[in-house]
Amino acid sequence: MMSLSLQTVHASSSITTDSSCLHCQQAITALTVDERDAQLKKLPHWHYDPIKQEIVRQYHFNNYYDTLAFVNAVAWLAHRSDHHPTLIVRYKDCEVRLSTHEVSNISIRDIHSAEQIDDLIK
């Protein structure tokens, strides 16, 4: 189970906004299958949903409070980067789904967001 403090969000120096990310300043294009698969190798807990064309990860927590702290931290990141995941929240877990609507598939923005979300629980 994971535990999270909102202090983690503000203290993490690895969290950037899209305006400071060189990848996110480029034109948004869908990743090729090879690019997507190579990027997902760096994100071992994420998988690709071919039906919805999203990357997905389940996060499990000790209690409801930790789950909601995580959701609020993800919301903070999403607001700062202007890239909003789908969140499915349950008592002790949260499913995160990322895709880029502009390209109807996965882009580098989704990979970058997944990395930042994973950094919340390190």
C-alpha positions in Angstrom: 0.0 0.0 0.0 1.1 3.5 -0.7 1.1 6.5 1.6 1.1 10.1 0.4 1.4 13.4 2.0 0.4 16.6 0.2 3.8 18.0 1.3 5.3 15.6 -1.2 3.8 17.6 -4.1 5.2 20.9 -3.0 8.6 19.5 -1.9 9.3 17.5 -5.1 11.8 19.3 -7.3 11.2 16.8 -10.2 7.6 18.2 -10.7 7.5 20.7 -13.6 4.8 22.3 -15.5 4.4 21.9 -19.3 5.8 25.4 -19.8 9.2 24.2 -18.5 9.1 20.9 -20.3 10.9 20.8 -23.7 8.8 17.8 -24.8 5.6 19.6 -24.0 6.5 22.8 -25.9 6.7 20.8 -29.2 3.8 20.2 -31.5 1.5 17.5 -30.1 1.6 14.3 -32.1 0.6 10.8 -31.4 3.4 8.4 -30.5 4.1 5.6 -32.9 3.5 2.1 -31.5 7.3 1.6 -31.2 7.7 5.0 -29.4 4.8 4.2 -27.1 6.1 0.7 -26.2 9.6 2.1 -25.6 8.2 4.8 -23.3 6.0 2.3 -21.4 9.1 0.2 -20.6 10.2 3.1 -18.4 6.8 3.0 -16.7 6.5 -0.6 -15.6 3.2 -0.2 -13.6 1.4 1.4 -16.6 -0.2 -0.5 -19.4 -1.8 0.5 -22.7 -5.6 0.0 -23.2 -5.9 -0.5 -27.0 -9.7 -0.1 -26.9 -9.7 3.3 -25.3 -6.2 4.3 -26.5 -5.1 5.3 -23.1 -2.3 4.4 -20.7 -3.6 3.2 -17.3 -2.3 2.5 -13.8 -4.0 1.4 -10.6 -2.7 3.0 -7.3 -3.6 1.3 -4.0 -3.6 3.1 -0.6 -3.9 2.3 3.1 -7.1 4.3 3.6 -9.6 6.7 2.0 -7.7 9.8 3.3 -4.5 8.7 1.5 -6.5 8.0 -1.7 -8.1 11.5 -1.6 -4.7 13.1 -0.9 -3.4 11.4 -4.0 -6.4 12.6 -6.1 -5.9 16.2 -4.9 -2.1 16.0 -5.7 -2.9 14.7 -9.2 -5.5 17.4 -9.6 -2.8 20.0 -8.7 -0.4 18.6 -11.3 -3.1 18.4 -13.9 -4.1 22.0 -13.4 -0.5 23.2 -13.6 0.2 21.3 -16.8 -3.2 21.7 -18.3 -3.3 18.0 -19.0 -6.1 16.3 -17.2 -6.3 12.5 -16.6 -9.5 10.5 -16.0 -9.5 9.4 -12.4 -11.7 6.6 -11.1 -11.7 6.8 -7.3 -12.6 4.1 -4.9 -12.2 3.7 -1.1 -8.5 2.5 -1.1 -7.5 2.9 -4.8 -7.5 5.2 -7.7 -7.3 4.3 -11.4 -5.5 6.9 -13.6 -6.1 7.0 -17.3 -4.2 9.3 -19.7 -4.6 10.1 -23.3 -4.2 13.2 -25.5 -7.6 14.2 -27.0 -6.0 16.4 -29.7 -4.4 13.3 -31.3 -7.0 10.7 -30.1 -4.2 8.6 -28.7 -1.0 8.7 -26.6 1.5 11.6 -26.8 4.6 12.5 -25.0 2.4 14.6 -22.7 0.8 11.5 -21.4 4.2 9.9 -20.7 5.4 13.0 -18.9 2.2 13.2 -16.8 2.5 9.5 -15.9 6.1 10.1 -14.7 5.0 13.1 -12.6 2.1 11.2 -11.1 4.5 8.3 -10.2 6.9 10.8 -8.6 4.1 11.6 -6.1 4.4 8.2 -4.4 8.2 7.8 -4.4 
